Every structure is written in C-alpha cells, then in structure tokens.
C-alpha cells in the first residue's frame, strides 16, 4: 500500500483552523477548505513507491499510477464496471462559511448536458459552462464535528411559516404561493420567482429579511448568518425553502441527484463520484443557469434522511447509499483489539481522523491516508477512528 501526500484547497469558504487542528499543525491564517484524496485530475494525491532495488522511487501522482496499470491497481471488476479510473474522490471538508446553494444532475442528464455543450463548442473553462464532464455527482458527508447544512425541500407549509414570520411585505406573495398550489408546483413557482426577481429589488428584500431574521433569532438565526456572508443574495430566501440539518459527529447525509443543498459550518469526511458538475441556485457570485437548474431540481419535500450506521460484527460501520461508485465506512479501533482484515479485490483509501492507527506496517496519525490497491492484504489496528473508502463491485 502507499502513503498518500494530499493537496489542501484554499477556497474562500474554508475554515482557517479545522483542518490544521486535525493535522496537528499551525494554521497559516488562510482558508483551508478541502483536503483531496484520490486521483481527480484537479489535485491528485501523490505517492512514492520503491524501485526494484528497494530504493525510493520518484514521486508520482495516483492518477498516473492507476493509468499505468488500471487492472493491477483497481482490480478487473472495478475496471469493467467503472472504466480505468478511480471512480470516487475522498475529502476532508472544513466549512467556515456557507458553500453555494447547489444541485447535481443524474447520470443521463449529465451525459446529455455535456454532449450538448461540447456540440455547441462551449469552452470547458468558460464561466457560463454548466457541464464539465459526463458523470453524475452523488455525494455523502459524514460529520467529524457538529456540522450544519441545508438539504432538500421541506414541507411548503413549514417554509411559508418561516417566511411569513419575517413580516416583509415583498415576501408575502411567496407565502401565498406556498399555500395555494400542490407541493411540486408551489416549490417550483417560488424558487422560479426568487431567481427571476429584479436583482436590485431582491437585494433590498433580502436585507430586510436578514434584519428580521436577526431580530427573531432561534430557528431564523441560520438565515441571518447566511445573509452575513452573502448580503443581498437571493439564495438567502431560497435557503428558507430547505431543511436545516444539524449533524452530530458520526452522522451523515447522502445527497443524490436533483436535491438542492449547501454546507454551512463544520468539519466532515466527504466522498463523491468523480465529477465537477454543479448547478448553482444562490449564495455565490458565479453563473446561475436558471432554466437548466429548474429542469434538474427535484421539487419534492422530503426528510433529509440522516444516516446513523450500526457496527457489523467486524466493527465496520457502513454508510449505505444507492450508488456503486463509492462506499464509505468507519472503524472505531480499540486498544488491544485484534487487527481487522480489510483485504478485498477493489481499490481502497484508508483515512485516520482520530488517535493513532495502523494500516499494515504504516502508522497513521489524524489526517494521514493510504491507498490500498485491489487484492493487497491489509489489516488495520491501533486506537482511534479510521474511515474506509472503496467501491461496490
């Protein structure tokens, strides 16, 4: 197996302290939003393998290692199912401010959208380009600290009560719409109205709504905090249509296609299918493709479905999801316990998030990770928490 060297991405919404504290290093003062583990071309993990003489070889990217011999690294079953690439990206994600309100397409929508923009010769790096690739982007976030976010539409009547309590005249038509139509039509009409409003008028409405949310506090406090980071952004009002979720450490959320969501605050382990397809709904200065967004969003109210795994006899706590590109599970390792055999014919990334753990002969401190090629024998032991990322084959 290979110890990984990973890149930390300095996105503006990142916490300045959460990832450094986990790694046990001094903060730089700059945001440190995500640490990427995998073979994503944007920031592939790096590793060093010994040469045939036993000496350390040159540093290589995990993407290059896999490309050189996909079946050896990933296993035949994974290559046949997903192609010659690692189909997931594992991250440490540290939100110090809200991320953009967003939604992801399903696989068929992504394929059609990508082919359409390729056919129209939209540059892949154009700011108005929507589909960066032909893949879907389901994702799972597991909290390491108390973690807050927005996930999926809530009941329109509940959203109407939240908005009505602000007592802002310009928002009263939204309250009426939420109460006057069937669920899907109500949510669609209100989100369409929010995103289609005249920007200057909407900005003033958001300012008044934020001030009211600040006065009310309680259940309205999150929207005041969101508005603090994105003053005048229509996404502040759109956020009131969604479930506000608070995860305890160890709890997780699965975010499937068409579900609007945003992470607000906290540190977690995130895993997703390898894709950069994001359609934004607000809380961002970036391009919002409103017609395409409204086509992709699933306008249905639903419980966000917090995942609370139970340990199997092996001690593994899996987070079950309906996708095959990734499978995330957790191990709470105890001192003196027998090593746990994790050998399987599929690629794995193991990440320590707490304590002092071991993967084979390699010691892992918090924030350290290893790549385990398909079929390679590996046992884990020690004291602490270890996450296992792999695929379903």
N, C-alpha and C positions, 0 to 999 in steps of 0.2 A: 504494500500500500504506500501511498505518497502523502507526506505532509504538504498542505497547501499554503501558499502565500497569496493573500487576497487583497483586493483593492477596496478602499473605503471611498464612497462617492459623496462629495460635499454639497449636496443640494441645499438650497436656501432654507427649506422647511426642517432640516435636520436638527436634532439636539446637539448642543456643543459638549455635553458631558456623558450621556448614557453609554455610548459605545466605548469611549475611553475608560469609564469606570469598570465596565465589564472586562476589558482587556488588561486593566491594571496599569494604565499609562496616563501620563499627564495630558489634560486637554490642550489643544492647540489654540483654542479661542474661536476657531472656525466651525461651522456646522459640519457634523459627521452623520450623514443621514442613513446610508446603507453600506453594509459590507457584503460584497458579492462572492458567492462560492459556486463555481460551475464553469461552464465552457461558453458562456454567452460572448459573442464577438465584441461587445462593448467593453468588457473588462474581464477577460477570462482569468481564472486562477492560474497560478504558476507553480511549478514543481521542479525538483532536481532528482534525477534518477542516476544511480551508479552505472558506470560503464562496465564493460566486460572484465576489466581489470580490477574492479571493485572501487575505483576512484570516483569521486563526484563528477557527474557529467554537467553539461551546460544547463542553465535554467531554460525551461520550455513552458509554453502555455498548455493548459489542459486541453484546449481546443486542438492544438497541433498534435498532441499525443494521441488523442482519440482519432483524429483524421488519418494518422499514420497506420493504425490497425484497429478499425472500429470493432470487429468481432472479438478481438482479444480483450479490449477494454470494457466493452458494453455487453458482450455475450450475444450469441446468434439470435436468440429470441427477441431481445430488445432491438437489435438492428432490423430484423424482419418487421417488427411492429411499428417502430418509430423512425427508421432510417439511421444512417451512420452518424448520429449526433446524440449528445446527452439531452434528453427532452425537457429537463427542468432546470430552474435556477433557484438556488437556496440563498437566503439573505438573513443578515441581522438588520432590522429596520428600527430606527430611532426617530420618532416624530416629536419635534419640539414645537411645531406649529402645524395647522391643518394642511393636508395634501389636497390637491384638486379634487373636486367632486367629479366622479368619472364612472364610465361603464365600459365593458368589453364585449366584443362580438362573439358569437358562436363560430364553430369551425367553418361552416358553409358560408356564413356572412363574411368572414374574414377572407376566404378564398375569392368570393365574388368581388368584394371591395378592392382587394389587392389587384386582381386581374383588370378591373375597370380602370384604376388609376395608372397601372402600367400601360394599358392600351391608350390612355389619354396623355401618356408621357409626362405625368406629374413628377417632378424631381423627387427622389426619395427623401431628400433633406429639406424640401420646401416646407415652410411653416404651416401651410394650409393642407399639407398631405395628411390623410387620416390613417391609411393602412400601410404600415411599414413592412409587413410580411403577410404570408397567407395562413397564419396559425391563429388559434384561439388563445385566450389568456386567463383560464381559470386560476384562482389563487386561494391560498389558505394563510391566515395569520394566527399565530399562537402567542399569547401574551407571556412575557417574562416578568413584567411589572404590571401594575394596574394600567389598563390600556383602554382608551375610548375611541369610538368611531361612529360612523353613520353607515347603516346597511339596510338597503331595501325600503320600499314604501311602507308606511304604517297605515292604519285604517284612516280613510279620508275624514271621518268624523273627529277622530283624535287630532289630526292635523288642523282641522278647522278650528277646534277649541284653542289650540296653541296660538294660531294666528289671530283669532278673534280677541284673545286676552291682551294683545298688544294695543288694541284700540287705535289703530292707524287707519284713517279713512280710506287711503288708497289701496289698502289690502282687503277691504270689505267685499269687493267683488269676488276675490278668490275664496273667501269664506262661503259666499253664496254658491259659487260653482261647486265647491267640495260637497255641499249638501244637496245639490239639485240634480245630480246625474248618477248613473250607475258608476261603480268603483273605477273601472278602467277609463271610462270617458272623463270622469271627474279629474283623475290624476293627470291624464293626458292634456286636458284643456288648461289646467292650472300651470303645469310645467311649460307648456307652449306659450302661455301668456307671460310668464315670468321671463323666459328667454327672449321673447319677441318685443318686450316693452322698450319704449324710447329710453336710451341709456342715461341721459341726464335726469329725467324724471324718476327712473328706477333708483338711481344712486341716492336721490334725496329721500325716497321712500325707505330705502334700506337704512339710511342714517336715522330716521325717525323710529324705525322698528328696532334698531340696535339700542337706542337710548331707552326705549320702553323695556326691552329685554333686560337691560342693566338694572332698571328700577325694580322690575319684578323679581329677578333672581330665581332661585330654585330651579325648576325644570327649564326655565328660559335662559339661565346663565350660560349654557354652552353656546347659544347663538350670539350672545354678547361677545364671548371670547372669539368666536369665528369672525365676527364683524371687526374686532380689533385688528386682526391680521389682514382682513380683506375689506376695508371700508368702502361701502357703496357697491359692493359686488352683488349681483342678483342671486348668486349661489347661496347667500345668507338666507334668503327667503326659500329657495329650493330645499335647503337643508331641513327646514321645518316640516317637509313632507316625508322625511325619512325616519326610520327607527334610530334612536340614540342608544348606543350599546356600550356597556361598561364590562370589560373582561377582567376576571381575576387571573393571577398567574396560573398557567396551565390550561386555561380555557382558550378556545379557538373559534374562528369564524371561517366558513367556506364561502367564497364569492364566485358565483357562477356567471354565465353569460347573461347580459341584459339587466343585471342587478346594479342599480346606482349605489355608490359607496364612497366613503372618504375616511381615511385615518386621521384622527385629531391629535392624540397625545399618547406617548408611551413607547416602551421597548418590546419588540417581539421577534420571533423567528418567522420569516415568511418564505413560502415556497410557491412557485408558479410554473406554468408551462412557458417554454421559451418563446416569448413574443413581445413586441413593443406596441401592440395595437391598443390605443387608448382613445376613447371619445370623451371629451370633457364637457361637463354640464355647468361649471362655475368654479369659483374660488381659484381663479387663475387668470393671468394676463394673456395666455396662449389662445390660439384659434379655437373657436367652438363651431363645429359643423352642425347647426341646429337641425336641418332636415334629416341628415343621416343619423344623428343622435336619436331623434324621435322615432326613427324606424327601428333602431336597435333596442331601445329601452323596453323592458317588460313592465307594463303598467298594471301591476297587481300587488295588493297589500299582502304581506306575509310576515310571520315571525322570523327574526333573523337566524334562529336555529343555532344557538351557542353549543359547541361541541365540548363535552366533558368525558374524556376517554377513561375506560376502565382497564386495569392491568390484566394482561393474559398470564397464564401460568409461567411463561418465560420472563415475566416482568416488563414486557413491552406494552406500551400504552399507545395504540394506533389512533390516528385521527382519520376516520373513514370518510371518503369523498367519492363522488360518482365519476371520477376521471382516472385514467390509467397513466398519464404522463408523469405523475408523481404520487408518492405515498410517504407521508411524514408520521413518525412515531417518536416516542420519548421513553427514556430509561432513567429511573431514579436508582442509582447504584449505591449499594450499602457496603460499609467496611466488612471485610471478612467473608462476603458472599462469594459463591462460586462464579467464575467467569461465565459470561453469556456468549454463546456461539452465534454470530451473525452471518456466517458464510452463506452466500446464495449466488445463483447464476444470473446476476444482474448488477449493474453499477450501483455504488453507494457513496454517499458523502456522510461522514460522521462529524458532528459538531458538539464540542463541550461548551456548556453555558454556565456551569457552576461546579466548584470543587476541583478535585484532582483525579482525572480518569485516565484510563489506558486503552488504546486500541492496538492489539498485538503488543509489540515491544515499544510502541511510541507513547510517551506521556503527553497528555492533552490538558492544558490549562484553559480557563474560560476564554472563549473566542477563537480557540485553535481548532483546526479541522483537518481531516484526511480524506483522500479519495481512495476507495477500495474497488479495484477492477472486478469485473464479473468472475465468479468462481474462486477468487482468492480467499484463503482461510483467514478468518479474523474473529478474535474473541475480545470482548470489552469487559473491563473491571475497574475497580477503584471506588472512590466515594464522590458522588456528585450527580449531575444531570447531563445526559448525553442525548442528542437528537440524531435520528437516523433518517436520511432522505434517500429514496430509491424509486423504482418504477414498478408497475404492475404488469407482469408478463405471464 
